[in-house]
């Protein structure tokens, strides 16, 4: 899956990722800060051989900016974050490889109901969890495998 395919599915570029002195940084677009829920992807791009690879599909509940910060790619207490950081740094060690973040807002709907204790509740529900599962299944069907950093059915 490429950034062009993501764009054709309605995704918007949320930022660029770089590695400087062994540290992962990013420049995010205004879209990444929009408070909403949805699905996002990390895309490695090799400009020399024109190859692209989605390496991660995830969901966000508030904004891509918030979720990207939660990955803690340099947090010594986060084994998954460190593994992901090592993978990204290794992949981007070549000067012609870069990484982009892409995202898409999920459907949300206001819903009113009476909860289990008889209280009337109005709440917004989002499809972002099933959207993440659906996009991973779509990727799996097209590629015969999950994205490199998606270790479980619904993400990390």
Backbone as JSON Lines, residues from 0, in Angstrom:
{"i":0,"aa":"X","n":[0.86,-1.17,0.0],"ca":[0.0,0.0,0.0],"c":[0.91,1.24,0.0]}
{"i":1,"aa":"X","n":[0.59,2.18,-0.82],"ca":[1.4,3.39,-0.97],"c":[0.65,4.61,-0.46]}
{"i":2,"aa":"X","n":[1.37,5.73,-0.37],"ca":[0.72,6.97,0.04],"c":[-0.34,7.38,-0.98]}
{"i":3,"aa":"X","n":[-0.11,7.07,-2.25],"ca":[-1.11,7.38,-3.28],"c":[-2.38,6.55,-3.06]}
{"i":4,"aa":"X","n":[-2.21,5.27,-2.7],"ca":[-3.38,4.44,-2.41],"c":[-4.12,4.96,-1.17]}
{"i":5,"aa":"X","n":[-3.36,5.35,-0.14],"ca":[-4.0,5.91,1.05],"c":[-4.77,7.17,0.7]}
{"i":6,"aa":"X","n":[-4.17,8.03,-0.12],"ca":[-4.84,9.26,-0.54],"c":[-6.13,8.92,-1.3]}
{"i":7,"aa":"X","n":[-6.09,7.9,-2.16],"ca":[-7.29,7.52,-2.9],"c":[-8.37,6.96,-1.98]}
{"i":8,"aa":"X","n":[-7.97,6.46,-0.8],"ca":[-8.93,5.97,0.19],"c":[-9.43,7.09,1.11]}
{"i":9,"aa":"X","n":[-8.97,8.32,0.85],"ca":[-9.42,9.46,1.64],"c":[-8.5,9.86,2.78]}
{"i":10,"aa":"X","n":[-7.31,9.27,2.85],"ca":[-6.35,9.63,3.89],"c":[-5.69,10.96,3.55]}
{"i":11,"aa":"X","n":[-5.21,11.65,4.58],"ca":[-4.54,12.93,4.47],"c":[-3.15,12.8,5.08]}
{"i":12,"aa":"X","n":[-2.18,13.45,4.45],"ca":[-0.83,13.42,5.01],"c":[-0.83,14.16,6.35]}
{"i":13,"aa":"X","n":[-0.26,13.52,7.37],"ca":[-0.24,14.08,8.71],"c":[1.15,14.54,9.14]}
{"i":14,"aa":"X","n":[2.18,14.14,8.38],"ca":[3.5,14.6,8.76],"c":[4.62,13.83,8.12]}
{"i":15,"aa":"X","n":[5.84,14.33,8.37],"ca":[7.08,13.7,7.92],"c":[7.88,13.33,9.15]}
{"i":16,"aa":"X","n":[8.55,12.19,9.08],"ca":[9.38,11.7,10.18],"c":[10.82,11.72,9.72]}
{"i":17,"aa":"X","n":[11.73,12.09,10.63],"ca":[13.14,12.07,10.29],"c":[13.94,11.47,11.45]}
{"i":18,"aa":"X","n":[15.17,11.13,11.16],"ca":[16.08,10.63,12.17],"c":[17.32,11.52,12.14]}
{"i":19,"aa":"X","n":[17.61,12.15,13.27],"ca":[18.78,13.02,13.39],"c":[19.56,12.58,14.63]}
{"i":20,"aa":"X","n":[20.81,12.25,14.44],"ca":[21.68,11.79,15.53],"c":[21.05,10.64,16.31]}
{"i":21,"aa":"X","n":[20.44,9.71,15.58],"ca":[19.85,8.53,16.2],"c":[18.55,8.77,16.94]}
{"i":22,"aa":"X","n":[17.97,9.94,16.79],"ca":[16.71,10.28,17.45],"c":[15.63,10.51,16.39]}
{"i":23,"aa":"X","n":[14.45,10.01,16.67],"ca":[13.33,10.16,15.75],"c":[12.62,11.47,16.05]}
{"i":24,"aa":"X","n":[12.41,12.26,15.01],"ca":[11.67,13.52,15.13],"c":[10.6,13.57,14.07]}
{"i":25,"aa":"X","n":[9.77,14.58,14.14],"ca":[8.71,14.69,13.15],"c":[8.31,16.14,12.94]}
{"i":26,"aa":"X","n":[7.79,16.4,11.76],"ca":[7.17,17.67,11.42],"c":[5.73,17.33,11.03]}
{"i":27,"aa":"X","n":[4.79,17.77,11.85],"ca":[3.39,17.4,11.64],"c":[2.62,18.5,10.93]}
{"i":28,"aa":"X","n":[1.63,18.1,10.16],"ca":[0.75,19.04,9.48],"c":[-0.37,19.45,10.44]}
{"i":29,"aa":"X","n":[-1.11,20.52,10.13],"ca":[-2.25,20.9,10.97],"c":[-3.27,19.76,11.13]}
{"i":30,"aa":"X","n":[-3.41,18.93,10.09],"ca":[-4.35,17.8,10.19],"c":[-4.03,16.9,11.37]}
{"i":31,"aa":"X","n":[-2.75,16.71,11.67],"ca":[-2.33,15.82,12.77],"c":[-2.83,16.32,14.13]}
{"i":32,"aa":"X","n":[-3.1,17.62,14.23],"ca":[-3.54,18.2,15.51],"c":[-5.05,18.27,15.65]}
{"i":33,"aa":"X","n":[-5.79,17.95,14.6],"ca":[-7.25,17.99,14.69],"c":[-7.74,16.99,15.72]}
{"i":34,"aa":"X","n":[-8.58,17.45,16.63],"ca":[-9.1,16.57,17.68],"c":[-10.26,15.78,17.11]}
{"i":35,"aa":"X","n":[-9.99,14.51,16.9],"ca":[-10.96,13.59,16.32],"c":[-10.43,12.18,16.54]}
{"i":36,"aa":"X","n":[-11.12,11.18,16.09],"ca":[-10.62,9.8,16.17],"c":[-10.54,9.23,14.77]}
{"i":37,"aa":"X","n":[-9.63,8.29,14.58],"ca":[-9.47,7.7,13.26],"c":[-8.36,6.68,13.2]}
{"i":38,"aa":"X","n":[-7.85,6.49,12.0],"ca":[-6.81,5.49,11.72],"c":[-5.65,6.21,11.06]}
{"i":39,"aa":"X","n":[-4.42,5.77,11.37],"ca":[-3.25,6.38,10.75],"c":[-2.25,5.31,10.36]}
{"i":40,"aa":"X","n":[-1.35,5.67,9.45],"ca":[-0.35,4.74,8.93],"c":[1.02,5.39,8.92]}
{"i":41,"aa":"X","n":[2.05,4.56,9.11],"ca":[3.43,4.98,8.93],"c":[3.88,4.4,7.61]}
{"i":42,"aa":"X","n":[4.37,5.23,6.7],"ca":[4.75,4.78,5.36],"c":[6.23,5.08,5.12]}
{"i":43,"aa":"X","n":[7.02,4.02,4.85],"ca":[8.41,4.2,4.44],"c":[8.45,4.4,2.94]}
{"i":44,"aa":"X","n":[9.22,5.38,2.49],"ca":[9.29,5.72,1.07],"c":[10.75,5.73,0.64]}
{"i":45,"aa":"X","n":[11.05,4.94,-0.38],"ca":[12.38,4.94,-0.99],"c":[12.26,5.68,-2.31]}
{"i":46,"aa":"X","n":[12.79,6.9,-2.35],"ca":[12.65,7.74,-3.54],"c":[13.5,7.24,-4.7]}
{"i":47,"aa":"X","n":[14.58,6.53,-4.43],"ca":[15.46,6.05,-5.51],"c":[14.79,4.96,-6.33]}
{"i":48,"aa":"X","n":[14.26,3.93,-5.65],"ca":[13.64,2.84,-6.4],"c":[12.12,2.93,-6.46]}
{"i":49,"aa":"X","n":[11.57,4.05,-5.99],"ca":[10.14,4.34,-6.07],"c":[9.28,3.28,-5.36]}
{"i":50,"aa":"X","n":[9.8,2.73,-4.26],"ca":[9.03,1.75,-3.48],"c":[8.51,2.39,-2.21]}
{"i":51,"aa":"X","n":[7.34,1.96,-1.82],"ca":[6.73,2.43,-0.58],"c":[6.19,1.24,0.18]}
{"i":52,"aa":"X","n":[6.21,1.34,1.51],"ca":[5.71,0.26,2.35],"c":[5.05,0.83,3.6]}
{"i":53,"aa":"X","n":[3.8,0.45,3.84],"ca":[3.15,0.78,5.1],"c":[3.74,-0.16,6.13]}
{"i":54,"aa":"X","n":[4.36,0.4,7.17],"ca":[4.98,-0.45,8.19],"c":[4.15,-0.51,9.48]}
{"i":55,"aa":"X","n":[3.14,0.35,9.58],"ca":[2.3,0.33,10.78],"c":[0.94,0.93,10.46]}
{"i":56,"aa":"X","n":[-0.1,0.29,10.97],"ca":[-1.47,0.81,10.92],"c":[-1.97,0.86,12.36]}
{"i":57,"aa":"X","n":[-2.44,2.01,12.78],"ca":[-2.93,2.16,14.14],"c":[-4.15,3.05,14.2]}
{"i":58,"aa":"X","n":[-4.69,3.17,15.39],"ca":[-5.86,4.03,15.59],"c":[-5.5,5.12,16.59]}
{"i":59,"aa":"X","n":[-6.23,6.22,16.51],"ca":[-6.04,7.31,17.45],"c":[-7.4,7.77,17.94]}
{"i":60,"aa":"X","n":[-7.46,8.12,19.22],"ca":[-8.73,8.51,19.82],"c":[-8.92,10.0,19.98]}
{"i":61,"aa":"X","n":[-7.85,10.77,19.99],"ca":[-7.94,12.23,20.17],"c":[-7.36,12.97,18.97]}
{"i":62,"aa":"X","n":[-6.1,12.71,18.65],"ca":[-5.46,13.3,17.48],"c":[-4.24,12.47,17.12]}
{"i":63,"aa":"X","n":[-3.8,12.59,15.89],"ca":[-2.59,11.87,15.47],"c":[-1.39,12.41,16.24]}
{"i":64,"aa":"X","n":[-1.34,13.71,16.45],"ca":[-0.23,14.3,17.19],"c":[-0.11,13.68,18.58]}
{"i":65,"aa":"X","n":[-1.22,13.56,19.28],"ca":[-1.22,12.97,20.62],"c":[-0.78,11.52,20.56]}
{"i":66,"aa":"X","n":[-1.35,10.77,19.64],"ca":[-1.03,9.34,19.55],"c":[0.43,9.12,19.15]}
{"i":67,"aa":"X","n":[0.94,9.91,18.2],"ca":[2.34,9.79,17.78],"c":[3.25,10.01,18.99]}
{"i":68,"aa":"X","n":[2.93,10.99,19.83],"ca":[3.72,11.24,21.03],"c":[3.64,10.11,22.04]}
{"i":69,"aa":"X","n":[2.54,9.4,22.06],"ca":[2.37,8.28,23.0],"c":[3.19,7.05,22.63]}
{"i":70,"aa":"X","n":[3.67,6.98,21.41],"ca":[4.44,5.8,21.0],"c":[5.76,5.69,21.75]}
{"i":71,"aa":"X","n":[6.24,6.79,22.32],"ca":[7.44,6.78,23.16],"c":[8.57,5.99,22.49]}
{"i":72,"aa":"X","n":[8.94,6.42,21.32],"ca":[9.94,5.69,20.54],"c":[11.34,5.74,21.14]}
{"i":73,"aa":"X","n":[11.55,6.54,22.18],"ca":[12.85,6.56,22.86],"c":[12.7,6.4,24.36]}
{"i":74,"aa":"X","n":[11.6,5.84,24.81],"ca":[11.35,5.67,26.23],"c":[11.99,4.35,26.69]}
{"i":75,"aa":"X","n":[12.97,4.42,27.6],"ca":[13.63,3.19,28.05],"c":[12.67,2.2,28.69]}
{"i":76,"aa":"X","n":[11.52,2.66,29.18],"ca":[10.56,1.77,29.81],"c":[9.57,1.15,28.85]}
{"i":77,"aa":"X","n":[9.73,1.38,27.56],"ca":[8.79,0.87,26.58],"c":[9.5,-0.06,25.59]}
{"i":78,"aa":"X","n":[9.51,-1.38,25.87],"ca":[10.19,-2.31,24.96],"c":[9.64,-2.24,23.53]}
{"i":79,"aa":"X","n":[8.33,-2.12,23.37],"ca":[7.76,-2.03,22.03],"c":[8.2,-0.74,21.35]}
{"i":80,"aa":"X","n":[8.18,0.37,22.09],"ca":[8.63,1.65,21.53],"c":[10.07,1.58,21.08]}
{"i":81,"aa":"X","n":[10.92,0.93,21.88],"ca":[12.34,0.8,21.51],"c":[12.52,-0.08,20.28]}
{"i":82,"aa":"X","n":[11.77,-1.19,20.21],"ca":[11.85,-2.06,19.02],"c":[11.4,-1.31,17.77]}
{"i":83,"aa":"X","n":[10.3,-0.56,17.9],"ca":[9.82,0.21,16.76],"c":[10.82,1.29,16.36]}
{"i":84,"aa":"X","n":[11.4,1.96,17.35],"ca":[12.4,3.0,17.07],"c":[13.6,2.39,16.36]}
{"i":85,"aa":"X","n":[14.09,1.25,16.86],"ca":[15.23,0.6,16.22],"c":[14.92,0.25,14.77]}
{"i":86,"aa":"X","n":[13.71,-0.26,14.53],"ca":[13.31,-0.63,13.17],"c":[13.3,0.6,12.26]}
{"i":87,"aa":"X","n":[12.69,1.69,12.74],"ca":[12.6,2.91,11.93],"c":[14.0,3.48,11.67]}
{"i":88,"aa":"X","n":[14.82,3.56,12.69],"ca":[16.18,4.1,12.54],"c":[16.98,3.25,11.56]}
{"i":89,"aa":"X","n":[16.87,1.94,11.67],"ca":[17.59,1.04,10.76],"c":[17.1,1.23,9.32]}
{"i":90,"aa":"X","n":[15.8,1.32,9.12],"ca":[15.25,1.48,7.78],"c":[15.62,2.83,7.16]}
{"i":91,"aa":"X","n":[15.67,3.85,8.01],"ca":[15.94,5.19,7.5],"c":[17.43,5.53,7.46]}
{"i":92,"aa":"X","n":[18.27,4.56,7.78],"ca":[19.72,4.78,7.77],"c":[20.22,5.12,6.36]}
{"i":93,"aa":"X","n":[19.52,4.61,5.36],"ca":[19.87,4.95,3.98],"c":[19.32,6.34,3.68]}
{"i":94,"aa":"X","n":[20.11,7.15,3.0],"ca":[19.73,8.55,2.79],"c":[18.52,8.72,1.88]}
{"i":95,"aa":"X","n":[18.19,7.72,1.09],"ca":[17.06,7.87,0.17],"c":[15.75,7.33,0.73]}
{"i":96,"aa":"X","n":[15.72,6.98,2.0],"ca":[14.49,6.47,2.61],"c":[13.97,7.51,3.6]}
{"i":97,"aa":"X","n":[12.68,7.77,3.5],"ca":[12.03,8.72,4.4],"c":[10.72,8.09,4.88]}
{"i":98,"aa":"X","n":[10.08,8.74,5.85],"ca":[8.84,8.19,6.39],"c":[7.8,9.3,6.49]}
{"i":99,"aa":"X","n":[6.57,8.95,6.14],"ca":[5.44,9.87,6.25],"c":[4.37,9.25,7.15]}
{"i":100,"aa":"X","n":[3.59,10.11,7.77],"ca":[2.42,9.71,8.54],"c":[1.18,10.12,7.75]}
{"i":101,"aa":"X","n":[0.21,9.22,7.65],"ca":[-1.05,9.48,6.96],"c":[-2.2,9.1,7.88]}
{"i":102,"aa":"X","n":[-3.31,9.83,7.82],"ca":[-4.44,9.51,8.67],"c":[-5.77,9.81,8.02]}
{"i":103,"aa":"X","n":[-6.79,9.23,8.62],"ca":[-8.16,9.46,8.14],"c":[-9.1,9.41,9.34]}
{"i":104,"aa":"X","n":[-9.97,10.4,9.4],"ca":[-10.97,10.45,10.46],"c":[-11.99,9.33,10.25]}
{"i":105,"aa":"X","n":[-12.38,8.71,11.34],"ca":[-13.4,7.67,11.3],"c":[-14.78,8.27,11.49]}
{"i":106,"aa":"X","n":[-15.78,7.5,11.13],"ca":[-17.17,7.93,11.31],"c":[-17.47,8.02,12.8]}
{"i":107,"aa":"X","n":[-18.16,9.06,13.19],"ca":[-18.59,9.23,14.58],"c":[-20.05,9.65,14.58]}
{"i":108,"aa":"X","n":[-20.77,9.19,15.58],"ca":[-22.19,9.5,15.65],"c":[-22.62,9.71,17.09]}
{"i":109,"aa":"X","n":[-23.43,10.73,17.28],"ca":[-24.01,11.01,18.6],"c":[-25.12,9.98,18.84]}
{"i":110,"aa":"X","n":[-25.11,9.41,20.02],"ca":[-26.05,8.35,20.34],"c":[-26.59,8.59,21.75]}
{"i":111,"aa":"X","n":[-27.89,8.48,21.91],"ca":[-28.51,8.62,23.23],"c":[-29.11,7.29,23.64]}
{"i":112,"aa":"X","n":[-28.94,6.97,24.92],"ca":[-29.46,5.7,25.42],"c":[-29.62,5.78,26.94]}
{"i":113,"aa":"X","n":[-30.3,4.8,27.48],"ca":[-30.42,4.66,28.92],"c":[-29.42,3.6,29.35]}
{"i":114,"aa":"X","n":[-28.51,3.97,30.26],"ca":[-27.48,3.01,30.64],"c":[-28.02,1.96,31.62]}
{"i":115,"aa":"X","n":[-27.16,1.1,32.07],"ca":[-27.54,-0.04,32.89],"c":[-28.17,0.35,34.22]}
{"i":116,"aa":"X","n":[-27.9,1.56,34.7],"ca":[-28.48,1.99,35.98],"c":[-29.61,3.0,35.81]}
{"i":117,"aa":"X","n":[-30.1,3.12,34.57],"ca":[-31.27,3.94,34.3],"c":[-31.0,5.41,34.03]}
{"i":118,"aa":"X","n":[-29.77,5.78,33.81],"ca":[-29.43,7.17,33.53],"c":[-29.41,7.4,32.02]}
{"i":119,"aa":"X","n":[-30.02,8.53,31.59],"ca":[-29.98,8.89,30.17],"c":[-28.59,9.41,29.82]}
{"i":120,"aa":"X","n":[-28.02,8.86,28.77],"ca":[-26.67,9.22,28.36],"c":[-26.69,9.65,26.9]}
{"i":121,"aa":"X","n":[-25.97,10.73,26.59],"ca":[-25.71,11.11,25.2],"c":[-24.21,11.04,25.02]}
{"i":122,"aa":"X","n":[-23.79,10.28,24.02],"ca":[-22.37,10.05,23.83],"c":[-22.06,9.92,22.35]}
{"i":123,"aa":"X","n":[-20.85,10.33,21.98],"ca":[-20.41,10.15,20.6],"c":[-19.61,8.86,20.51]}
{"i":124,"aa":"X","n":[-19.99,8.02,19.58],"ca":[-19.28,6.78,19.33],"c":[-18.57,6.87,17.99]}
{"i":125,"aa":"X","n":[-17.38,6.29,17.93],"ca":[-16.57,6.31,16.71],"c":[-16.3,4.89,16.24]}
{"i":126,"aa":"X","n":[-16.14,4.75,14.94],"ca":[-15.84,3.44,14.35],"c":[-14.34,3.18,14.24]}
{"i":127,"aa":"X","n":[-13.51,3.98,14.93],"ca":[-12.06,3.89,14.71],"c":[-11.46,2.53,15.04]}
{"i":128,"aa":"X","n":[-11.99,1.8,16.01],"ca":[-11.43,0.48,16.32],"c":[-11.69,-0.52,15.19]}
{"i":129,"aa":"X","n":[-12.92,-0.55,14.69],"ca":[-13.2,-1.48,13.59],"c":[-12.57,-0.99,12.29]}
{"i":130,"aa":"X","n":[-12.41,0.32,12.13],"ca":[-11.74,0.84,10.95],"c":[-10.28,0.38,10.92]}
{"i":131,"aa":"X","n":[-9.63,0.39,12.08],"ca":[-8.24,-0.1,12.16],"c":[-8.18,-1.57,11.75]}
{"i":132,"aa":"X","n":[-9.07,-2.38,12.31],"ca":[-9.1,-3.81,11.98],"c":[-9.36,-4.02,10.49]}
{"i":133,"aa":"X","n":[-10.29,-3.24,9.93],"ca":[-10.62,-3.36,8.51],"c":[-9.44,-2.99,7.62]}
{"i":134,"aa":"X","n":[-8.7,-1.94,7.98],"ca":[-7.56,-1.53,7.16],"c":[-6.43,-2.55,7.26]}
{"i":135,"aa":"X","n":[-6.22,-3.12,8.43],"ca":[-5.2,-4.17,8.56],"c":[-5.61,-5.38,7.74]}
{"i":136,"aa":"X","n":[-6.88,-5.76,7.77],"ca":[-7.37,-6.89,6.96],"c":[-7.2,-6.6,5.47]}
{"i":137,"aa":"X","n":[-7.48,-5.38,5.05],"ca":[-7.31,-4.96,3.65],"c":[-5.85,-5.09,3.25]}
{"i":138,"aa":"X","n":[-4.96,-4.6,4.1],"ca":[-3.51,-4.69,3.84],"c":[-3.09,-6.16,3.76]}
{"i":139,"aa":"X","n":[-3.55,-6.97,4.7],"ca":[-3.21,-8.39,4.75],"c":[-3.67,-9.11,3.48]}
{"i":140,"aa":"X","n":[-4.87,-8.79,3.01],"ca":[-5.39,-9.4,1.8],"c":[-4.54,-9.02,0.58]}
{"i":141,"aa":"X","n":[-4.11,-7.76,0.51],"ca":[-3.31,-7.29,-0.63],"c":[-1.87,-7.79,-0.61]}
{"i":142,"aa":"X","n":[-1.31,-7.95,0.61],"ca":[0.12,-8.23,0.74],"c":[0.47,-9.6,1.31]}
{"i":143,"aa":"X","n":[-0.53,-10.32,1.81],"ca":[-0.28,-11.65,2.35],"c":[0.4,-11.64,3.71]}
{"i":144,"aa":"X","n":[0.56,-10.49,4.31],"ca":[1.18,-10.35,5.63],"c":[0.72,-9.03,6.24]}
{"i":145,"aa":"X","n":[0.91,-8.91,7.54],"ca":[0.61,-7.65,8.23],"c":[1.75,-6.66,8.0]}
{"i":146,"aa":"X","n":[1.49,-5.37,8.23],"ca":[2.6,-4.41,8.19],"c":[3.68,-4.83,9.19]}
{"i":147,"aa":"X","n":[4.92,-4.49,8.91],"ca":[6.07,-4.96,9.7],"c":[5.94,-4.72,11.2]}
{"i":148,"aa":"X","n":[5.34,-3.61,11.61],"ca":[5.26,-3.3,13.03],"c":[3.9,-3.58,13.66]}
{"i":149,"aa":"X","n":[3.0,-4.2,12.93],"ca":[1.71,-4.63,13.49],"c":[1.86,-6.08,13.91]}
{"i":150,"aa":"X","n":[2.04,-6.29,15.2],"ca":[2.29,-7.64,15.71],"c":[1.02,-8.4,16.07]}
{"i":151,"aa":"X","n":[-0.08,-7.67,16.29],"ca":[-1.32,-8.32,16.68],"c":[-2.42,-7.93,15.72]}
{"i":152,"aa":"X","n":[-3.58,-8.55,15.88],"ca":[-4.71,-8.33,14.98],"c":[-5.1,-6.86,14.89]}
{"i":153,"aa":"X","n":[-5.07,-6.15,16.02],"ca":[-5.54,-4.77,16.03],"c":[-4.45,-3.73,16.19]}
{"i":154,"aa":"X","n":[-3.21,-4.09,15.98],"ca":[-2.14,-3.12,16.13],"c":[-1.08,-3.64,17.06]}
{"i":155,"aa":"X","n":[-0.42,-2.76,17.8],"ca":[0.65,-3.18,18.73],"c":[0.08,-3.55,20.08]}
